[in-house]
Amino acid sequence: MTVFKTFLKVLYRYKGTVILYTIILVFFAGFSLKSNGNGTSFVANKPRVLIINEDKEEGITQSLVKYMEENSEQVNVKEDARDDALFYRDVNYIVLIQKNFGDDFLQGKDPQIEIKSTGDYQASLAEILLERYLKVARFYLKIAASETEIIDLTEDTLKKQVEVQVVSKLDVSRLEQATTYYNFTNYCILAGCIYIVCFILSSFKEKGVKRRTIISSTSYVKFNRNLLISNSLFAITLWMFYVLISFFLIGDIMFSIHGLFYMINSFLFTICALTIAFLIGNLLQNKNAISGIVNVIALGSSFLCGSFVPMEWLPKSVLTLAHILPSYWYIKTNECLKIIEELNIESLKPILFNMGMLGCFSIFFIVITNITSNRKRKMG
């Protein structure tokens, strides 16, 4: 009980650090969630097109103009202002149909249509519309008996639309948000655990505290066990606090089976972070070095493994190097969760493997900590 009370006193002294990392998490994760939320929907806008027809308003030419007008937003611009309209994006695509286009087309001469374009995605859409009509009309030109038949067949073909049916029940937007949030907790959990646990361990190593511990009735084994339990309770409390925040920021998806695996994955990573903190705390004697260690490990892992920068944007060489870090396997699980529609034995295999890797890292750090602490005890 004495060890626990002392632990709480030391923890209270560094409460500002925990609050600081929590503020960082809420601010940056909240900003990222808002950005993701604004970019998940797509609305198809008609391109702004100016059609200049110098040919006769009849036949295949009239059909082409009609098709372009129906599938784009028509813009009227004076001749001397067309270049300015393109520059200021008042019009995306200018189509100039020259004289005798219809007659030349029916004779198989493949007349060219002059265009001017802004080169953006709306201009590309207008170009697709134009090429689609001409391609279909050229096909029917080879098999149709008359111009009227060519026009009828072309227009009937272009009227056909492909029906797209969304069969996935996966809430991609929410899962993206959950992945973004829990990826960012990599930094906060690592930094929080290492910073607080190392400072607590170093506080108990101070001469005055160490001497009082030695002359007290508390055994060394009991003292270490109480210290381990106290630090574990802090790490678990920190994890629960961050999970609770995720329910407020992300919402209903956290009540699903996907949300459960996000929480399990972050819990395993918290335990791993705790073992890393214990190893560093046993190796360090100087409190002034703790801040530098936090920056190297927490920030380094976050940048290399995809916490701040998405994994798909990182070079393969960086990701290959990141395999030696626990953060890689933690973040990789989060990335897997956002694309798995149905969680079953087959789909869970990569996730369970990644979680198993976190467990292996935790055991490895515990073994190394025991080896180093035993050597120190023998030398001391």
ABEGO torsion letter per residue (X at the ends): XAAAAAAAAAAAAAAAAAAAAAAAAAAAAAAAAAAAAAAABBBBBBBBBBBBBABBBBEAAAAAAAAAAAABBBBBBBAAAAAAAAAAGABABBBBBBBGAAAAAAAGAGBBBBBBBAGBAAAAAAAAAAAAAAAAAAAAAAABABAAAAAAAAAAAAABBBBBBBABABBAAAAAAAAAAAAAAAAAAAAAAAAAAAAAAAAAABAAAAAAAAABABBAAAAAAAAAAAAAAAAAAAAAAAAAAAAAAAEAAAABAAAAAAAAAAAAAAAAAAAAAAAAAAABABAAAAAAAAAAAAAAAAAAAGAABBAAABBAAAAAAAAABAAAAAAAAAAAAAABABBBAAAAAAAAAAAAAAAAAAAAAAAAAAAAAAAAAAAX
